[in-house]
Amino acid sequence: MKTQPARDTSRKNHGPQTTAIHGGEPKRHGVNAPVGTPVTRTSTFTFSNTEEMKQWAEGKSKAYIYTRYGNPTLTVAEEKIAALEGAEAAVVTASGMAAISSALLGALKAEDELISTAQLYGGTYRLMRDVFPDMGIKVHHVEADLAGIEKLVTRKTKVLYVETPTNPTLRLVDLNKAIAFAKNHNLISIVDNTFATPVLQQPLSMGYDMVVHSATKYLGGHSDLIAGAAAGSKHWMDRVRHMVICLGGSMDPETAYLLIRGMKTLGLRVKKQGENAMAVAKFLEKHPKVERVHYPGLPSHADHALAERQMRGFGSMLAFDVKGGLDAARRFCDHVQLFLLAASLGGVESLVVLPIYTSHYNMSKEELRRAGVAPGTVRVSVGLEDADDLIADLEQALA
């Protein structure tokens, strides 16, 4: 049977930073209780007799058997994410794409149809474009404003999938409008909550069935792990876990430990990074070599009012279009000194990247247009450095 210490599952109404520290952790009062989360570094677990093994095989026991199925360290990470998202349960995975694909495949089968926002992380878009058709799953795309979505519904439609804010141009989907549509048509609703994090929005509280994360990003927060997560009801998380077990996208206990440690500073990081992003966005908006800044915290952003209603902050991702197109964007990226030229996002280090060469590679001009990506679009992940230093680096790189 499971032998880890009992956990406090009362889910008290703590703030997000308190939850990030204490959620999912074993009770740590008393003599010799470790403050840090133990790492259960094992592939397999013992039974004391064959009757216990039989109980597990019949689904009557929650015992650990093999880390692909579950592990005490993974359980802490899962319960912490569930607490942050206000979910009944959560599942951690080997990558963000493992979480996204497991959630979608847990809800879809051959001949089903899916409606998804067109502005997506490139990996998700390519999954839907290149893999799902071979599995007999048809995908319909809709713009972030959901215009014309009613025309896309058929009797085969099973899932609505949205990403908000979107990658990389930070458009927002009206979550109230989207969930009303999903419920009206009895669709399973999934939100990619990577950019916002549960600190800034909690779609499950609005009635969504599942949220997914690339936990590599803000949840981990230090650019030192690859991980994913899904959260939702026990029913849907059982489906996601089944997909993870069958397809093999399971998390390693060492990664789970790093993820747990990273999440403990989530609230502090999100707050400070958002402050830095606002300062950077305001600087860029006034720069003569910048054509447009995509940041929902700016009143000039098309979804600024929606962001104020829907989120508890504007986040630390932004993008901007450099005057002069791709050549000018490349010159800028080649001259940054403090910012790092690297893919991914959400870590303590500030990063810049050209989406057409990274997250949105291998896309046609029409696909890039629909995603809002121009040749001169630069995506920026704002970190925890001093804002003045970041602005000074941007200034010299744009000179």
N, C-alpha and C positions, 0 to 999 in steps of 0.2 A: 504494500500500500504506500501512498505518498507519505513521506516522513518529514517534509519541510514544516517549519513552525507555522502555527495558525496565523491567519492574516485578519486584519480589521477590515471587514467587508461592509461596514455600515454606511460608507460613502457619505460622510458628514458633509455639510454644505461649506466646504473650505474654498478659499480662493484658488486660482489656477497655480500660483507658485507654491503654495502649501501642498496642493495635490501633487504637483510635479515631484516634490521631495518625498512625501510620505505615502502617496497612493501606491497600492499594490505591495508594499513592503511587509515583511513579517513583523509581528509585534516585538518591539525591541526593548521593552522594559524588563528589568531584572538583572541578575548577575550573569556576566559573561556573554551577553547577547551582542553579536557583532553589529556595529553601526553601518558598516559597508555591506553591500549585497554580496553574499557568497556566490562564487562561480562553481556550478556543478559541471565539472569538466569530465564528462563521460559520454560514451555512445550508447550504453545499454544499462539496464537496471535489473536487480535481482528480485526473485519471488522467494518466499519462505517455504512454499509447497505447491504442488500441482493444482490443488483446489483454487488457490489464488489466481494461478495462471488461467484456469478454466473460467473463473469469474470474469477475468479481463476479456477473454476471447468471446464470451457471451454478451459483452457490453454491460455487465453488471458491476464493474469496478472501474475506478478512475486512476488506477495505479499507473505509474510511469513504466514504460517497457523499453522505449528506444527514443533517442532524442529527436528523430524525425517526427515522431508523434507528439512529443512534449518533453519538457525538462524544467526543473524547478526555477532555474534562472530565467528561462523564457517566460515562465508563468508570471514572474514579478514584472517583467517588461509589459506583458499583455495586460495585466491588471492595472498597471500604471496608466497605460494608454486608454484603457476602457474608462478609468476614472476621469481622465482629462477630457475625454469626448462625451462623458455622460452616457456611456454605452453599457449594455448588459454584459458584453464580452468583447474580446479583441483577439486577433491572431497576428503574430509577428512572422515575417518571411525573410528570405535571403536577399531580396531587393525590392525596390518600389514596383518594378514591372511584375515581379512575382505576386505581389499583393493585388495589383490591378488586374492581371490576367486571371488570378484565382477567384477574385470577386466576380468578375464578368462571367467566367466559365461556370462558376457555381450557380449562376442565375440563368444561363442561356444554354440552349442545345441546338442541334441541327434544325434548320428551317425556321428558327426564331429570328426576329428582327430587333434591332437596337437603334434608338435615337440618341445621338451624341452631339454635343457642341462641336463646331468645326475647329475652334481655337483650342488646341490641346497641346500638351507635351508631345514632342515628336515621336517618342517611343510608343506612346499610347495610340497616336494616330496611325503609325505604321503597323501596329498590331491589328487594328481594325481594317486597315487597307490591304495588308499583305497576307495576313494569317486567317482572319475570320471568314473570308469568302471560301477558302479551301475547306473550312469546317461546316459550310452550309449556313453561316450566319450572315445576314444582310445588314448593312449599316447605313443609316440615313444621317446626314449632318445638318445641323441648324446653326444659325448665327447666335452670338452670345445674347442678343436681345430676344431670342426665341421667336422671331417673326416667321409666320407661316408654319409653325410647328404642328398645328392641327391637321394640316394637309399631309403630314408624314406618317400619321398613325394608320396602321392596318390591324386586321384581326390577329396578325402574327407578332405584333410589337409586344415585347416583354419587358424591356429595360429602358430607362432614361438615365444617361450618364452625363454629368456636367463637371466642368472644372472651373472654379472661381476663387480668386482671380486667375485669369488665364495666363498661360506661358506662351510667349514672352511679353505680350503687350498689355497685360494687366487690365483687360476688360473684365467686367463683372457680369455674372448671371444673376437675375433677380430670383433669389432662392424661394421666396414666397410664391411667386408666379410659377416657377418650375415644379414645386411640390404640389401645388393645386392641380396642375396639368397631369402630373403622374398619378395622383390619387383619383382624379376624374376618369382616367383610362385604366386604372388598376395596374399600373406599371411598377416594377421594382426600381427604386430610385437610389442612385449611387453618386456621391460627390467626391472628387479629388480635393482634399483639404490641405494639400502640401504647402501651398503658398501662404494661406491664412494661418494655419495651425489652430488647434483648439483654443488657444489663448484669445484669438481674434474672432472666431466664429465657431459655432457648434451646430452643424446642420441636423444632427440626429434629434435635437430638441425641437426642431421644426417639423419632424415627421419623416425624415429620410430614412431609408432602410440601412444603408451602409455608407461609411466614409472610408477612403483609402489614403495612404500616405506613402511617399518616398521618405522613409525615416532617415535615409542618408542625409537629408537636408536639415530642416530646423530641429526636428526631434533629437537627432544625434548632435548636430550643431558644431562639429569640430573637424569635418572633412577627413575623418579617420575610420569610417566604416561604410559598408554597403548594407542597407536594410530596408524593409518595407513593413507596412502594417495595415490591417483592416479592422474596423470596429463597427458594432451594430448589435442586433439582437442575438441571443444564443442560437436561434434557428439559422440565421444567415452565417454566423461565425462557424457553426458546425459544417455548413456547406463549404465555406472557404477553407477550413482546416482539412476537410476531405480532399479538396483539390491540391493543397500543399503536400499532404501525405502521398497522394497518388503521383503527382508530377515532380515532387522532390525539391520544391523551393523552400526548404526549411532553414531556419536561422541557426547559426553556431552559438553555443553558450558564451564564448568570449565576446562575440559581437553583441549579444544581449546585454552583457555587463557594461560594455562601452555605451550602448544606447541608454541604459538605465542611468548611468553616470551623467551622460549628456542632458537627459531630460530634466535633471534636477535643477538646472539653471535656465530652463526654457523661458519662464516668464521674464526674468531679468534680461536675457538676450533679446527677446522679441521687442521689449520696450525700448532698449537702448538702440538697437539696430533700426527701429522705426524712426526714432528721433534723428539718427544720422541720415537716413534715407530722405527725410523731409528736407534737411539742410542741403543735401546733394541735389535733390530735384529742383529746389528753388534756384540754386546756382546755375544748373544746366538750362533752366527755362529762360534765363536772362542772357545766356551766352550767344554771341552773334554767329557762331559756327554750328549751333544746334538748331535744327529745323523744328523738332517736336519732342516733347518729353511725355512718356507714358507712365504716369504715376497717379493712382487714384486719390492721393492726398492733395493734389493740386486742384483748385477750382476749375482749371481749364480742361481737366480730364472729363471725358464724356460720361463717365459713371461716378463722378465725385459724390453727387447727392445720394446715389444708391449705396455707395461705400459708407457714407456717414450713417445711413439708416441700418445697414446690414452687418457692419463689422464694428469691432471695438477698437479700431486702429486701422492704419493703412498698410502696414507691413513694411518690409525692407527690400522688396524687389522693385526694380524699375527698368525701363528701357528708354532709349532715345535714338532719334534718327539724325545722323550727321549730315550737314549740308555737303554736297559733293559725292554722295552715294558710297559705293563699296570702297573705292580707293581711299577716300577720306576716312572712312570707318577703320580700314586696315591701318592707316597711318596712326590714327589715335591709339588703337590697341597695341601697336608695335612700340609706342612711346610711353606707355604707363610704367611707373616705377614702383609705387606703393601698391596699387591694385595689381592683382595677379591675373595673367591671361590663362584662364582655366575654366573648364566646364564645371557643372554642378553649381550648387548655391546653398545658402542658408547657414554657412559656417561663420566662424569668427573673423576669418580673413575676407576682405573685399575682393570680388572677382569681376572681371569683364570678359565677354565672349561675343563672338558673332554667331547668332543663331543659324544662319544659313550654312555654317561650317560645322555645327555641333548638334544642338537639339533638333533642328529642322533641316538636317542634311537630306539629300536624296528626295527632294520634293520639287514638283514642277512649279513654274512661275504662277500658275493659277492657284495651286495649293498654298504657296507662300502668301499670295495676295489675300486669300481667304483667312489665313492665319494671322494676317496683319503684319507680316514680316517683310520689310523692304531690304534691298541690298545693303543699305547703309544703317540698318538697325543694330544697335549695340545693346546687349542685355547686361544689366548691372545687378550684382548681389552685394548689398552694402553690409559690411561687417561691423566690428566693434572698435575699430581704430578711432582716434580723435577726428571729429568732423572737419576741423580746420586743415588737418593733414591730408585728408581725402580730397578736399576741395582744391588744395594747392597742387596735388598730383593731377587732378583733372584739368586744371588750368594750364599746366605746363604741357600736358599731352595734347591738348587742343590747340596750342599756340602754333 
